[in-house]
Amino acid sequence: MKKSYLVLHTAVLLAGFTGVFGKLITLNQIPLVWFRVLLSTIILFLVLKLFKIERLKSTKDAFKIAKVGVLITIHWIFFYGSIKFSNISIGVVCYCLTSFFTAVLEPIINKKRFSAAQLMLSMLTLIGISLIFHFDSSYQLGIILGVISTIFAALYTIYNERLVKQYDSKLLNFYQMLSGTIVLGFGLPIFYYLFPTERFIPSFSDGVYLILLALFCTVGLYVLFAESLKKLSAFTVNLSFNLEPIYSIIIAFLFFNEGKQVNASFYVGLALVLVSVLLQTMRSIRKKA
């Protein structure tokens, strides 16, 4: 159990850097996400070869995994859109609503009873986000995009929780990244037809950041994420990922000087988010004991 929490929080730490890379990379969020899934697919293909893991022979199984991969790709598009239209701090704090949508959607999808405790903890996060939402009206588009991204993140975790119990996590992530590459690849011509002035070829610095993003914050992160889901619930995992903003915001404050852009309501909202994570972690440990 302790090992699962260690794996989970290592993934959360890696996730803290995803928003930072989103700010550093100058590409629009559409090509940014496409390069992310493409490079991740290549890395995972090499990993499967290295560990001699055979790919799936069943087209039905591959398609089942691929559908879930499209969800995480859509999440990333809205997530990086949120950062581009606001800042790192706003984008990553909005991600905390994933636990709220998980608490609401998981009982509906899995046809089980709603948990009053999960809903109450999620409401703390929701109140925190509401306080942050009102601190600066110029960031409201970024917040709206961030909220949409969390719906897809919640759906991804709920459906992925089923898959991790059946398939190797590296194999799982390979097919998910491959499906994102193919689906978004079909959308790229439409995007550049509508926005012909947007740059497609990454600069040298963008290329370096994209490789780091794919290697550590995609392949490494989501393999650990899948491993943690084998022992922990989707709600616990998503609520623990609410700690991601803490790491991202510290980095953003240190290197992007974002501390000057927020006020007291931001910090109060962030404190409520942190309290919800701590309470759920304590509740989960006590329940398992």
Residue pairs with C-beta under 8 A, 6 or more apart in sequence:
1 231
1 285
1 288
4 227
4 228
4 230
4 231
4 232
5 228
5 232
5 281
7 224
7 227
7 228
8 224
8 225
8 228
8 232
8 237
8 240
9 240
9 243
10 224
11 221
11 222
11 224
11 225
11 228
11 241
12 240
12 241
12 243
12 244
12 247
13 247
14 216
14 217
14 220
14 221
14 224
15 217
15 221
15 241
15 244
15 247
16 92
16 244
16 245
16 246
16 247
16 248
16 251
17 213
17 216
17 217
17 247
17 248
17 251
18 79
18 213
18 217
18 221
18 244
18 248
19 79
19 83
19 88
19 91
19 92
19 244
19 248
19 252
20 88
20 248
20 251
20 252
20 255
21 209
21 210
21 212
21 213
21 217
22 29
22 32
22 79
22 80
22 83
22 84
22 88
22 91
23 83
23 87
23 88
23 252
23 256
24 205
24 209
25 32
25 202
25 206
25 209
25 210
25 213
26 199
26 203
26 206
27 35
27 199
27 200
27 202
27 206
28 84
28 195
28 198
28 199
29 76
29 77
29 80
29 81
29 84
30 77
30 184
30 187
30 188
30 191
30 198
31 188
31 191
31 198
31 199
31 200
31 202
32 80
32 210
33 73
33 76
33 77
33 80
33 180
33 184
34 181
34 184
34 185
34 188
35 202
35 210
35 214
36 76
36 210
36 213
36 214
36 218
37 73
37 177
37 178
37 180
37 181
37 184
37 218
38 181
38 185
39 210
39 211
39 213
39 214
39 215
39 218
40 173
40 177
40 214
40 218
40 219
41 174
41 177
41 178
41 181
43 214
43 215
43 219
44 170
44 173
44 174
44 177
44 219
45 174
47 53
47 170
47 174
47 219
48 55
48 170
48 171
48 174
51 170
53 168
53 170
53 171
55 171
55 174
56 62
56 65
56 167
56 171
56 175
61 167
62 175
64 163
65 163
65 167
65 172
65 175
65 176
65 179
66 175
66 176
66 178
66 179
67 159
67 179
68 156
68 159
68 160
68 163
68 176
69 175
69 176
69 177
69 178
69 179
69 180
70 179
70 180
70 183
71 152
71 155
71 156
71 159
72 152
72 153
72 156
72 176
72 180
72 222
73 179
73 180
73 183
73 184
74 152
75 149
75 150
75 152
75 153
75 156
76 149
77 149
77 184
78 145
78 146
78 148
78 149
78 152
79 91
79 95
79 145
79 146
79 149
79 153
80 91
81 142
81 145
81 149
82 90
82 91
82 94
82 142
82 143
82 145
82 146
82 149
83 90
83 91
83 92
83 142
84 142
85 139
85 141
85 142
85 145
86 139
86 141
86 142
86 143
86 146
87 139
87 142
87 252
87 256
87 258
87 261
88 248
88 249
88 251
88 252
88 256
88 258
89 245
89 248
89 249
89 252
89 253
89 258
89 261
89 262
89 266
90 132
90 139
90 142
90 143
90 146
91 142
91 146
92 244
92 245
92 248
92 249
93 128
93 129
93 132
93 146
93 245
93 249
93 269
93 270
93 273
94 129
94 143
94 146
94 147
94 149
94 150
95 146
95 149
95 150
95 153
95 241
95 242
95 244
95 245
96 125
96 128
96 129
96 150
96 241
96 242
96 244
96 245
96 273
97 125
97 126
97 129
97 146
97 147
97 150
98 150
98 153
98 154
98 157
98 238
98 241
98 242
99 118
99 121
99 122
99 125
99 154
99 235
99 238
99 239
99 241
99 242
99 276
99 280
100 122
100 123
100 125
100 126
100 150
101 150
101 151
101 153
101 154
101 155
102 118
102 122
102 154
102 157
102 158
102 234
102 235
102 238
102 239
103 114
103 115
103 118
103 119
103 121
103 122
103 235
104 114
104 119
104 122
105 151
105 154
105 155
105 158
106 112
106 154
106 158
106 234
106 235
107 113
107 114
107 115
109 158
109 159
110 158
115 235
117 283
118 235
118 280
121 239
121 276
121 279
121 280
121 283
122 239
122 276
124 272
124 273
124 275
124 276
124 279
125 239
125 242
125 272
125 273
125 276
127 269
127 272
128 268
128 269
128 270
128 271
128 272
128 273
128 276
129 143
129 147
129 269
129 273
130 269
131 265
131 266
131 268
131 269
131 272
132 143
132 265
132 266
132 269
132 270
133 140
133 143
134 265
135 262
135 263
135 265
135 266
135 269
136 261
136 262
136 263
153 238
154 238
157 229
157 234
157 237
157 238
158 234
160 172
160 226
160 229
160 234
161 229
161 233
161 234
163 172
164 172
164 226
164 227
164 229
164 230
165 230
169 222
169 223
169 226
169 227
170 223
172 226
173 219
173 222
173 223
173 226
176 222
177 218
188 200
191 198
192 198
192 200
202 210
225 237
228 237
229 237
232 284
233 284
235 280
236 280
236 281
236 284
239 276
239 277
239 280
239 281
240 277
240 280
240 281
242 273
242 274
242 276
242 277
243 274
243 277
245 270
245 273
246 270
246 274
249 258
249 270
252 258
253 259
